[in-house]
Amino acid sequence: MLTKRNSWRAPSARRFIWIAVGGAIICAVAGCSVGEQAPLPTVYATVETAPVADADDAADDSAIWIDQADPAKSVIVGTNKKRGLVVYDLSGAIIAEYTDGRMNNVDLRQGVVVGGVSYDIVAATNRTTNTVDVYRFDQATRRLIKAADPVPTDMNEVYGFCMYRSAKTGTAYLIANSPDGDVRQWAIEPGTGMPLAAREVRRFKFESQTEGCVADDETGLLYVGEEDVAIWRLGAEPGDPFAPVAIDRTRSDGHLTSDIEGLTIVAGPGRGWLIASNQGDNSYAVYDRLPPNEFVGLFRIGDGVVDGTNDTDGIDATSAALGDKFPEGVFVAQDGTNTNRDGTTDHQNFKLVRWDEIVRLFQLDTRH
């Protein structure tokens, strides 16, 4: 059960016109003077999850599993990087916890056919064992079940993670990275003892620490955050060359402030968007999903019916209708400082924002 629920109300919105100038957001009219630094556009969470079991820097990343039969019963799989995985319902209550190791990042793909059998695959980087751990999500019980032996890595420390499913072949892949910039990619195949297994198919390296990553299954593109440098775009297929292109940077000609953390893609309706956790600025950056990934804007999650967010690590989002609470989708963000109404702090958790609030904020085109 939830241990707290704040009763804050969102402050009244002020009207601004926003102009991006060299990465800064400048308020032009209607409430402030030309050249004055303006507050960023803000949305508000309507739900927060129960805090994780451990104190300090514990919660990190999340992935959304969608119940196709009853979308309101969809769940969020979150990481507690001090002990394991946590499954939440859309009210933020804990359904199940798994103490399998220090899980850092998590991702999932539904309806992956391997050896003629369909699986909803959930996988996460386990820093305790320096492996990628692979589960299947059982819809009947809403539980995670181990589906493969832990996938060993030869990296100094496994860290960030995402999955990719090829539109060309239907093959699903595990993609993990490290603080050293190393990246590994494995193809998911039928197992012998366990239902699933993983075979390494690719490796490459960035110059410094990486973590956030997300793959676009439809376009075949992979995005990786080199935390103090840039968001990079490259091919996600195992045979694609390592030829990364920076779509945005942390330097003066970019819109980002290190560290760059979680990345997620909202596939539609419409063209879709790429979103990044701009942790150094306590904000989130929105880009067009399609190359050249044009910058749309920055926003924050403010104090409303629940407290806002700061120092966000992982994020996830979907535009799928998820019942009455999130009729046009949800944006999930980890909160680095989970603050109570009386000003005290609790263990970290995840905040849930209606996706349509972000759509309205930037007047995003959601036409098919």
Backbone hydrogen bonds in HBPLUS format (Angstrom, degrees):
<---DONOR---> <-ACCEPTOR-->    atom                        ^
c    i                          cat <-CA-CA->   ^        H-A-AA   ^      H-
h    n   atom  resd res      DA  || num        DHA   H-A  angle D-A-AA Bond
n    s   type  num  typ     dist DA aas  dist angle  dist       angle   num
A0028-ALA N   A0017-ILE O   3.21 MM  11  5.63 170.1  2.22 156.6 158.9     1
A0019-ILE N   A0026-ILE O   3.27 MM   7  5.40 153.6  2.35 146.3 153.4     2
A0026-ILE N   A0019-ILE O   3.02 MM   7  5.40 174.8  2.03 153.9 155.1     3
A0021-VAL N   A0024-ALA O   2.86 MM   3  5.21 166.2  1.87 154.6 158.6     4
A0024-ALA N   A0021-VAL O   2.97 MM   3  5.21 163.2  1.99 119.8 120.1     5
A0027-CYS N   A0036-GLU O   3.28 MM   9  5.94 168.1  2.30 176.0 176.3     6
A0036-GLU N   A0033-SER O   3.05 MM   3  5.50 163.8  2.07 132.4 135.2     7
A0300-ARG N   A0041-PRO O   2.95 MM 259  6.42 149.5  2.05 150.8 160.7     8
A0043-VAL N   A0300-ARG O   2.93 MM 257  6.37 158.7  1.97 158.4 163.5     9
A0302-GLY N   A0043-VAL O   2.85 MM 259  6.13 155.1  1.91 170.3 175.0    10
A0046-THR N   A0352-LEU O   2.98 MM 306  6.21 148.7  2.08 164.8 167.3    11
A0352-LEU N   A0047-VAL O   2.80 MM 305  5.13 165.8  1.82 163.2 158.5    12
A0049-THR N   A0350-PHE O   2.89 MM 301  5.40 160.4  1.93 157.1 162.9    13
A0050-ALA N   A0092-GLY O   2.83 MM  42  5.81 147.9  1.93 157.3 147.0    14
A0052-VAL N   A0348-GLN O   2.96 MM 296  6.06 161.2  2.00 174.8 179.0    15
A0058-ALA N   A0056-ASP O   3.03 MM   2  5.86 112.6  2.50 115.5  99.0    16
A0081-LYS N   A0058-ALA O   2.75 MM  23  5.14 155.1  1.81 151.0 142.9    17
A0060-ASP N   A0079-THR O   3.23 MM  19  5.61 138.5  2.41 142.1 142.7    18
A0314-GLY N   A0060-ASP O   2.81 MM 254  5.38 144.6  1.93 134.1 138.8    19
A0079-THR N   A0061-ASP O   2.93 MM  18  5.43 145.7  2.05 153.0 153.6    20
A0063-ALA N   A0077-VAL O   2.88 MM  14  5.23 135.1  2.08 136.7 150.7    21
A0077-VAL N   A0063-ALA O   2.83 MM  14  5.23 170.9  1.84 162.4 163.3    22
A0065-TRP N   A0075-VAL O   2.91 MM  10  5.31 163.7  1.93 151.7 156.7    23
A0075-VAL N   A0065-TRP O   2.97 MM  10  5.31 149.4  2.07 146.8 155.9    24
A0073-LYS N   A0070-ASP O   2.80 MM   3  5.67 165.3  1.82 132.5 137.6    25
A0074-SER N   A0071-PRO O   3.02 MM   3  5.29 154.5  2.09 116.6 116.6    26
A0076-ILE N   A0088-TYR O   2.94 MM  12  5.12 158.2  1.99 140.8 147.6    27
A0088-TYR N   A0076-ILE O   2.80 MM  12  5.12 165.5  1.82 152.7 157.7    28
A0078-GLY N   A0086-VAL O   2.71 MM   8  5.10 168.6  1.72 163.6 164.3    29
A0086-VAL N   A0078-GLY O   2.82 MM   8  5.10 158.9  1.87 148.8 151.4    30
A0080-ASN N   A0084-GLY O   2.75 MM   4  5.19 171.5  1.76 163.4 160.3    31
A0083-ARG N   A0080-ASN O   2.92 MM   3  5.68 163.9  1.95 125.6 130.5    32
A0084-GLY N   A0080-ASN O   2.84 MM   4  5.19 158.4  1.89 148.5 154.8    33
A0101-GLY N   A0083-ARG O   3.09 MM  18  4.89 161.0  2.13 133.9 127.9    34
A0085-LEU N   A0098-TYR O   2.95 MM  13  5.11 137.6  2.14 138.7 147.9    35
A0098-TYR N   A0085-LEU O   2.82 MM  13  5.11 157.7  1.87 156.4 156.9    36
A0087-VAL N   A0096-ALA O   2.84 MM   9  5.23 170.7  1.84 160.6 161.0    37
A0095-ILE N   A0087-VAL O   2.66 MM   8  5.41 171.6  1.67 154.6 157.3    38
A0096-ALA N   A0087-VAL O   3.41 MM   9  5.23 156.0  2.47 129.9 134.3    39
A0089-ASP N   A0093-ALA O   2.93 MM   4  5.60 152.5  2.01 153.8 162.6    40
A0092-GLY N   A0089-ASP O   2.95 MM   3  5.44 160.7  1.99 115.9 121.9    41
A0103-MET N   A0101-GLY O   2.91 MM   2  5.78 120.3  2.27 114.4  97.9    42
A0127-ARG N   A0102-ARG O   2.87 MM  25  5.21 164.5  1.89 142.7 138.1    43
A0104-ASN N   A0125-THR O   2.86 MM  21  5.57 156.1  1.92 152.4 160.5    44
A0125-THR N   A0105-ASN O   3.04 MM  20  5.64 148.2  2.14 149.9 159.9    45
A0107-ASP N   A0123-ALA O   3.03 MM  16  5.76 155.1  2.09 163.4 170.0    46
A0123-ALA N   A0107-ASP O   3.00 MM  16  5.76 170.2  2.01 167.3 169.7    47
A0109-ARG N   A0121-ILE O   2.94 MM  12  5.39 150.0  2.03 148.7 158.3    48
A0121-ILE N   A0109-ARG O   2.79 MM  12  5.39 135.7  1.99 173.8 166.7    49
A0112-VAL N   A0119-TYR O   2.75 MM   7  5.07 153.8  1.81 162.4 153.1    50
A0119-TYR N   A0112-VAL O   2.76 MM   7  5.07 152.6  1.83 132.9 141.8    51
A0114-VAL N   A0117-VAL O   2.83 MM   3  5.39 159.2  1.87 157.0 154.9    52
A0117-VAL N   A0114-VAL O   3.15 MM   3  5.39 166.4  2.17 111.6 115.7    53
A0137-PHE N   A0120-ASP O   2.78 MM  17  5.42 156.7  1.84 153.8 162.0    54
A0122-VAL N   A0135-TYR O   3.02 MM  13  5.08 161.7  2.06 125.7 131.7    55
A0135-TYR N   A0122-VAL O   2.71 MM  13  5.08 163.1  1.73 166.5 171.5    56
A0124-ALA N   A0133-ASP O   2.99 MM   9  5.43 150.5  2.08 146.9 156.4    57
A0133-ASP N   A0124-ALA O   2.83 MM   9  5.43 157.5  1.88 168.1 165.7    58
A0126-ASN N   A0131-THR O   2.77 MM   5  5.27 179.2  1.77 161.5 161.4    59
A0130-ASN N   A0126-ASN O   2.84 MM   4  5.60 119.6  2.21 139.1 156.6    60
A0131-THR N   A0126-ASN O   3.14 MM   5  5.27 148.3  2.25 141.9 147.2    61
A0132-VAL N   A0151-VAL O   2.90 MM  19  4.94 147.5  2.01 131.7 142.0    62
A0151-VAL N   A0132-VAL O   2.86 MM  19  4.94 174.6  1.86 149.2 147.5    63
A0147-ALA N   A0134-VAL O   3.00 MM  13  5.74 177.5  2.00 134.3 135.1    64
A0136-ARG N   A0145-ILE O   2.78 MM   9  5.32 150.4  1.86 147.6 156.8    65
A0145-ILE N   A0136-ARG O   2.92 MM   9  5.32 157.4  1.97 151.6 159.2    66
A0138-ASP N   A0143-ARG O   2.88 MM   5  5.44 174.7  1.88 169.5 168.7    67
A0142-ARG N   A0138-ASP O   2.69 MM   4  5.39 132.9  1.91 149.6 165.0    68
A0196-LEU N   A0147-ALA O   2.90 MM  49  5.75 151.3  1.98 170.8 170.6    69
A0159-TYR N   A0177-ASN O   2.80 MM  18  5.59 141.3  1.95 174.8 163.8    70
A0177-ASN N   A0160-GLY O   3.01 MM  17  5.08 156.4  2.06 130.1 131.8    71
A0162-CYS N   A0175-ILE O   2.91 MM  13  5.33 148.9  2.01 151.5 159.7    72
A0175-ILE N   A0162-CYS O   2.90 MM  13  5.33 144.9  2.03 176.0 172.5    73
A0164-TYR N   A0173-TYR O   3.10 MM   9  5.06 151.7  2.19 134.0 138.4    74
A0173-TYR N   A0164-TYR O   2.59 MM   9  5.06 148.8  1.69 155.0 165.2    75
A0166-SER N   A0171-THR O   2.89 MM   5  5.49 161.0  1.93 159.9 157.0    76
A0170-GLY N   A0166-SER O   2.80 MM   4  5.00 143.6  1.93 131.1 141.9    77
A0188-ILE N   A0172-ALA O   2.91 MM  16  5.67 164.3  1.93 166.2 161.6    78
A0174-LEU N   A0186-TRP O   2.87 MM  12  5.11 152.0  1.94 143.8 153.1    79
A0186-TRP N   A0174-LEU O   2.84 MM  12  5.11 158.2  1.89 148.3 155.5    80
A0176-ALA N   A0184-ARG O   2.99 MM   8  5.42 151.4  2.07 147.8 156.6    81
A0184-ARG N   A0176-ALA O   2.85 MM   8  5.42 161.1  1.88 159.6 165.6    82
A0178-SER N   A0182-ASP O   3.03 MM   4  5.36 120.9  2.40 149.3 157.3    83
A0181-GLY N   A0178-SER O   2.98 MM   3  5.33 165.1  2.00 114.8 118.8    84
A0210-THR N   A0178-SER O   3.38 MM  32  5.95 167.0  2.40 139.3 142.1    85
A0206-PHE N   A0181-GLY O   2.80 MM  25  4.52 163.1  1.83 124.2 128.6    86
A0183-VAL N   A0204-PHE O   2.81 MM  21  5.33 148.7  1.91 171.5 162.3    87
A0204-PHE N   A0183-VAL O   3.08 MM  21  5.33 153.8  2.16 139.5 146.5    88
A0185-GLN N   A0202-ARG O   2.95 MM  17  5.06 147.4  2.05 152.8 146.4    89
A0201-VAL N   A0185-GLN O   2.80 MM  16  5.80 172.0  1.81 154.1 155.3    90
A0187-ALA N   A0199-ARG O   2.81 MM  12  5.23 158.1  1.85 149.5 145.8    91
A0199-ARG N   A0187-ALA O   2.92 MM  12  5.23 155.4  1.98 144.4 152.2    92
A0189-GLU N   A0197-ALA O   2.82 MM   8  5.20 168.0  1.84 143.2 147.0    93
A0197-ALA N   A0189-GLU O   2.78 MM   8  5.20 145.4  1.89 153.6 153.5    94
A0191-GLY N   A0195-PRO O   2.85 MM   4  4.84 162.3  1.88 111.3 110.3    95
A0227-GLU N   A0209-GLN O   2.92 MM  18  5.96 132.3  2.15 146.3 160.6    96
A0211-GLU N   A0225-GLY O   3.34 MM  14  6.10 147.0  2.46 156.2 165.6    97
A0225-GLY N   A0212-GLY O   2.74 MM  13  5.03 165.1  1.77 156.0 154.1    98
A0214-VAL N   A0223-TYR O   2.95 MM   9  5.37 149.9  2.05 147.3 154.9    99
A0223-TYR N   A0214-VAL O   2.84 MM   9  5.37 164.6  1.86 160.9 166.2   100
A0216-ASP N   A0221-LEU O   2.77 MM   5  5.28 169.7  1.78 165.6 169.3   101
A0220-GLY N   A0216-ASP O   2.87 MM   4  5.65 135.8  2.07 150.8 162.0   102
A0236-ALA N   A0220-GLY O   2.97 MM  16  5.40 163.0  2.00 137.2 134.3   103
A0222-LEU N   A0234-LEU O   2.70 MM  12  5.31 172.6  1.71 168.1 168.0   104
A0234-LEU N   A0222-LEU O   2.90 MM  12  5.31 153.1  1.97 153.4 161.0   105
A0224-VAL N   A0232-TRP O   2.97 MM   8  5.23 151.7  2.05 140.5 149.7   106
A0232-TRP N   A0224-VAL O   2.83 MM   8  5.23 173.9  1.83 155.7 156.6   107
A0226-GLU N   A0230-ALA O   2.90 MM   4  5.42 159.2  1.94 176.0 176.7   108
A0229-VAL N   A0226-GLU O   2.85 MM   3  5.41 165.1  1.87 131.4 135.9   109
A0230-ALA N   A0226-GLU O   3.12 MM   4  5.42 135.7  2.33 135.9 148.6   110
A0260-ILE N   A0227-GLU O   2.90 MM  33  4.45 146.9  2.01 116.0 126.9   111
A0250-THR N   A0229-VAL O   3.01 MM  21  5.49 151.8  2.09 142.5 140.8   112
A0231-ILE N   A0248-ASP O   3.04 MM  17  5.63 154.6  2.10 150.5 155.5   113
A0247-ILE N   A0231-ILE O   2.91 MM  16  5.83 163.2  1.94 162.6 168.3   114
A0233-ARG N   A0245-VAL O   2.76 MM  12  5.10 155.6  1.82 140.5 148.5   115
A0245-VAL N   A0233-ARG O   2.86 MM  12  5.10 153.7  1.93 140.2 148.9   116
A0240-ASP N   A0237-GLU O   2.99 MM   3  5.33 164.1  2.01 116.0 121.3   117
A0256-LEU N   A0249-ARG O   3.25 MM   7  5.84 158.0  2.30 156.9 150.4   118
A0254-GLY N   A0251-ARG O   2.93 MM   3  5.48 157.1  1.98 126.8 128.1   119
A0279-GLN N   A0259-ASP O   2.96 MM  20  5.35 114.6  2.40 164.0 177.4   120
A0261-GLU N   A0277-SER O   2.97 MM  16  5.16 170.3  1.98 158.7 159.6   121
A0262-GLY N   A0313-ASP O   2.89 MM  51  5.50 147.3  1.99 139.8 138.2   122
A0277-SER N   A0262-GLY O   2.79 MM  15  5.10 156.2  1.85 153.0 155.3   123
A0264-THR N   A0275-ILE O   2.94 MM  11  5.35 150.3  2.03 151.9 157.7   124
A0275-ILE N   A0264-THR O   2.85 MM  11  5.35 167.2  1.86 161.0 163.6   125
A0266-VAL N   A0273-TRP O   2.79 MM   7  5.19 165.0  1.82 157.0 162.3   126
A0273-TRP N   A0266-VAL O   2.88 MM   7  5.19 145.6  2.00 139.4 150.0   127
A0289-ARG N   A0272-GLY O   3.01 MM  17  5.12 153.3  2.08 129.2 120.9   128
A0274-LEU N   A0287-TYR O   2.94 MM  13  5.05 156.4  1.99 132.4 140.2   129
A0287-TYR N   A0274-LEU O   2.79 MM  13  5.05 151.9  1.86 157.9 163.8   130
A0276-ALA N   A0285-ALA O   2.90 MM   9  5.12 153.7  1.97 143.8 152.3   131
A0285-ALA N   A0276-ALA O   2.88 MM   9  5.12 153.5  1.95 146.0 152.9   132
A0278-ASN N   A0283-SER O   2.80 MM   5  5.14 145.1  1.92 140.6 148.3   133
A0281-ASP N   A0278-ASN O   3.01 MM   3  5.78 158.7  2.06 124.8 131.3   134
A0283-SER N   A0278-ASN O   3.29 MM   5  5.14 177.5  2.29 132.1 132.5   135
A0282-ASN N   A0279-GLN O   3.08 MM   3  4.91 163.1  2.11 104.2 109.6   136
A0284-TYR N   A0299-PHE O   2.83 MM  15  5.38 147.0  1.94 153.8 163.9   137
A0299-PHE N   A0284-TYR O   2.97 MM  15  5.38 145.3  2.09 141.9 153.0   138
A0286-VAL N   A0297-GLY O   2.86 MM  11  5.43 160.6  1.90 165.1 171.4   139
A0296-VAL N   A0286-VAL O   2.74 MM  10  5.28 167.1  1.76 150.5 148.6   140
A0297-GLY N   A0286-VAL O   3.41 MM  11  5.43 153.6  2.48 132.7 135.5   141
A0288-ASP N   A0294-GLU O   2.78 MM   6  5.16 155.6  1.84 144.8 152.9   142
A0293-ASN N   A0290-LEU O   2.76 MM   3  5.31 154.7  1.82 123.6 126.1   143
A0309-THR N   A0301-ILE O   3.17 MM   8  5.66 156.0  2.23 137.1 137.4   144
A0304-GLY N   A0306-VAL O   2.82 MM   2  5.07 168.8  1.83 154.2 151.3   145
A0336-GLY N   A0310-ASN O   2.78 MM  26  5.44 150.5  1.87 168.7 169.6   146
A0334-GLN N   A0314-GLY O   3.14 MM  20  5.76 159.3  2.19 175.3 172.1   147
A0316-ASP N   A0332-VAL O   3.01 MM  16  5.19 147.0  2.12 141.6 146.8   148
A0332-VAL N   A0316-ASP O   2.73 MM  16  5.19 176.7  1.73 162.7 163.9   149
A0318-THR N   A0330-VAL O   2.99 MM  12  5.63 147.3  2.10 151.5 161.6   150
A0330-VAL N   A0318-THR O   2.96 MM  12  5.63 128.9  2.23 140.4 155.4   151
A0322-LEU N   A0326-PHE O   2.84 MM   4  5.14 167.3  1.85 147.0 147.0   152
A0329-GLY N   A0326-PHE O   3.22 MM   3  5.15 171.7  2.23 109.4 110.0   153
A0355-TRP N   A0329-GLY O   3.07 MM  26  4.98 176.6  2.07 111.0 111.7   154
A0331-PHE N   A0353-VAL O   2.79 MM  22  5.06 157.6  1.84 152.7 159.4   155
A0353-VAL N   A0331-PHE O   2.85 MM  22  5.06 168.2  1.86 152.6 156.7   156
A0333-ALA N   A0351-LYS O   2.96 MM  18  5.30 160.6  2.00 151.1 157.4   157
A0351-LYS N   A0333-ALA O   2.77 MM  18  5.30 166.7  1.78 157.9 158.4   158
A0335-ASP N   A0349-ASN O   2.88 MM  14  5.65 165.1  1.90 163.0 158.7   159
A0346-ASP N   A0338-ASN O   2.77 MM   8  5.42 164.0  1.80 164.8 170.5   160
A0340-ASN N   A0344-THR O   2.67 MM   4  5.31 172.9  1.68 166.0 168.3   161
A0343-GLY N   A0340-ASN O   3.02 MM   3  5.31 162.0  2.05 113.2 117.0   162
A0357-GLU N   A0354-ARG O   3.08 MM   3  5.58 147.3  2.19 109.9 119.1   163
A0358-ILE N   A0355-TRP O   3.01 MM   3  5.40 127.7  2.30 107.8 120.2   164
A0359-VAL N   A0355-TRP O   3.07 MM   4  6.43 155.9  2.13 148.9 156.5   165
A0360-ARG N   A0356-ASP O   2.95 MM   4  6.09 160.4  1.99 142.2 146.3   166
A0361-LEU N   A0357-GLU O   3.02 MM   4  6.12 147.9  2.13 135.4 144.7   167
A0362-PHE N   A0358-ILE O   3.28 MM   4  6.50 155.4  2.34 150.8 153.4   168
A0363-GLN N   A0359-VAL O   2.82 MM   4  5.56 106.9  2.36 136.0 154.9   169
A0364-LEU N   A0359-VAL O   2.93 MM   5  4.95 153.7  2.00 139.5 145.1   170
